[in-house]
Amino acid sequence: MYIFSRIILVLVTLFSFSFTAMAVTGKEVIQTQKDRQKTKNEYSYEQMVLVNSDGSKEARQLIRKIKEVGDDQHKAIVTFLAPADIKGTALLTWEQKDREDDQWLYMPNLGKMQRIAKGSKKNYFMGTDFTYEDMSSEDINNFDYKILKEENKGGKDCWVIEATPVVNYSKDTAYSKRILWVSKDIYVNVQVEFYDRKGDLIKTQTSSDFKNIGGTAWRAEKTMMDNFKEKHKTLIKTVKIDAKSEINDENFTERFILKGLHTEVK
């Protein structure tokens, strides 16, 4: 009986050790998410609806293109197709490794590219509830990630992770922290809460209807950003997505945009 008890104790100890060894950190989860969700090329056609505080709505259509141009570096362009008054308006982003991303806004009525200044990245993009900061890539070295708990959200088991900016980056972000619900199965953000510099919750992003677009990459077919502070919402539905076809580098150049070629739909 004594020997049997010893064996049980050893097995429990080994199990506990193995469980501890397999435990992950918040940064490891985010790094794995980043690795699993990136694509070489990505094209999507999306429908967007802006919902005002009085319930009135504005429908928009847009295309989004992303291309990997280096080791973990991408270029992206978001182009509005409708309504007519904003058709051709585009946001071009060049991801950088050792500094903040470069971003330019093109508005057809001005006929030129306007660089988004560092201090302007906290502003909202084209009346949506997404800031220019939200539209750029996330450098995981700019944040500390802490797993707060595990919780089911949207029918998925998730890690609940607190992302807070490191001291050197805190002045460059509009947020004091974000809370992310990252699913354990496919490493997608089911929900994200955004807190302002005062620590107040200002908006929540929820995503659903995830679709595999190849390999380990998944994308939400439905996304909503609910801005409590502005009493405004942005709804996005992905109608079409293609992560297999090659996208030429010229799509992400000023010349391509100024010629109006960026509005062509696949």
Protein Blocks (a to p, Z undefined) as FASTA:
>chain_A
ZZmmmmmmmmmmmmmmmmmmmpccfklmmmmmmmmmpcfbdcdddddddddfkopacddd
dddddddfbehiacdddddfbdfklgoiacdddddfkbccddddddfklopacdddfklm
mpceehiabdfklmpccdfklpccddfbdcdeehiacddddddddfklmmmpcbfbdcdd
ddfklopafbdcdddfkopafbdcddehiadeehjbccdfbdcdddfklopadddddfbd
cfkbccdfklmcfklmmnopmmpcZZ
